[in-house]
């Protein structure tokens, strides 16, 4: 995995400035990985990140469930003599995501569709 650089040029989570110091004028650097040296802000960021991590876990679980269900639909359709995919259904899904999320929604929907049916 590549290292992420924070806006100040230091390595994310390093707590050091580009010149190797710990912060401005040798003072304490940002709280670990939060991007701020202000303790209350760092604590709030840590709390928010806990919830973000919970949401990420739920999204991953739902993604995997959706992909499995989509594969089952495709297998059932093909076993009964149907087509591998139904373009009108894919268009419906793309439109739903585009309407709700804009252009990024379209990209997300394309990824979801590919996860369930594989590449075209």
C-alpha positions as CSV (number, residue, x, y, z in Angstrom):
1,X,0.0,0.0,0.0
2,X,1.3,3.5,-0.8
3,X,1.9,6.1,1.8
4,X,-0.5,9.0,1.9
5,X,0.8,12.5,2.2
6,X,-1.1,15.0,4.4
7,X,-1.6,18.5,3.1
8,X,1.3,19.9,5.1
9,X,3.6,17.6,3.2
10,X,4.3,15.2,6.1
11,X,3.6,11.5,5.9
12,X,0.0,10.7,7.1
13,X,0.0,9.6,10.7
14,X,3.7,10.4,11.1
15,X,3.2,13.4,13.4
16,X,6.2,15.1,11.9
17,X,6.7,18.1,9.7
18,X,8.6,17.8,6.4
19,X,11.8,18.9,8.1
20,X,11.5,16.1,10.7
21,X,10.3,18.3,13.6
22,X,7.3,17.5,15.7
23,X,5.3,20.6,14.9
24,X,5.6,24.4,14.6
25,X,8.5,25.8,16.6
26,X,9.3,22.3,18.0
27,X,5.9,22.0,19.7
28,X,3.7,19.0,19.6
29,X,2.6,17.8,16.1
30,X,-0.9,16.8,15.0
31,X,-2.6,14.1,17.0
32,X,-1.8,10.7,15.4
33,X,-3.5,10.6,11.9
34,X,-6.1,13.3,12.6
35,X,-4.3,16.2,10.9
36,X,-4.8,18.5,13.8
37,X,-2.9,19.3,17.1
38,X,-6.1,20.5,18.8
39,X,-7.1,17.7,21.3
40,X,-10.9,18.3,21.2
41,X,-10.9,18.3,17.4
42,X,-8.7,15.2,17.3
43,X,-11.0,13.4,19.7
44,X,-14.1,14.3,17.6
45,X,-12.3,13.1,14.4
46,X,-11.5,9.8,16.1
47,X,-15.2,9.4,17.1
48,X,-16.4,10.1,13.6
49,X,-13.9,7.7,12.2
50,X,-15.3,4.9,14.4
51,X,-18.7,5.4,12.7
52,X,-17.1,5.6,9.3
53,X,-15.4,2.3,9.9
54,X,-18.7,0.8,11.0
55,X,-20.4,2.1,7.8
56,X,-17.5,0.7,5.7
57,X,-17.9,-2.7,7.2
58,X,-21.7,-2.7,6.5
59,X,-21.1,-1.5,2.9
60,X,-18.6,-4.3,2.3
61,X,-21.0,-6.9,3.7
62,X,-23.9,-5.5,1.6
63,X,-21.7,-5.4,-1.5
64,X,-20.8,-9.0,-1.0
65,X,-24.4,-10.1,-0.4
66,X,-25.6,-8.1,-3.4
67,X,-22.9,-9.7,-5.7
68,X,-23.9,-13.2,-4.5
69,X,-27.6,-12.5,-5.1
70,X,-26.9,-11.1,-8.6
71,X,-24.8,-14.1,-9.5
72,X,-27.6,-16.4,-8.4
73,X,-30.1,-14.4,-10.5
74,X,-27.8,-14.8,-13.5
75,X,-27.3,-18.5,-13.0
76,X,-31.0,-19.1,-12.5
77,X,-31.8,-17.1,-15.6
78,X,-29.2,-19.0,-17.8
79,X,-30.2,-22.4,-16.4
80,X,-33.8,-21.7,-17.5
81,X,-32.6,-20.8,-21.0
82,X,-32.6,-17.1,-20.5
83,X,-29.9,-14.5,-21.4
84,X,-26.8,-13.9,-19.3
85,X,-27.9,-10.4,-18.5
86,X,-30.9,-8.1,-19.0
87,X,-29.9,-4.7,-20.3
88,X,-33.1,-3.0,-19.4
89,X,-32.5,-4.1,-15.8
90,X,-29.0,-2.8,-15.8
91,X,-30.2,0.5,-17.3
92,X,-32.8,0.8,-14.5
93,X,-30.1,0.3,-11.8
94,X,-27.7,2.8,-13.5
95,X,-30.5,5.4,-13.7
96,X,-31.5,4.8,-10.0
97,X,-27.9,5.4,-8.9
98,X,-27.4,8.4,-11.2
99,X,-30.5,10.1,-10.0
100,X,-29.6,9.6,-6.4
101,X,-25.8,10.3,-6.5
102,X,-25.1,12.0,-9.8
103,X,-22.2,11.0,-12.0
104,X,-20.4,9.2,-9.2
105,X,-23.6,7.1,-8.7
106,X,-23.3,5.9,-12.3
107,X,-19.7,4.8,-11.7
108,X,-20.7,3.1,-8.4
109,X,-23.6,1.3,-10.2
110,X,-21.2,0.1,-12.9
111,X,-18.9,-1.4,-10.3
112,X,-21.8,-3.1,-8.5
113,X,-23.1,-4.6,-11.7
114,X,-19.7,-5.9,-12.6
115,X,-19.2,-7.4,-9.2
116,X,-22.4,-9.4,-9.7
117,X,-22.1,-10.5,-13.3
118,X,-18.5,-10.1,-14.1
119,X,-17.0,-8.0,-16.9
120,X,-18.9,-7.9,-20.2
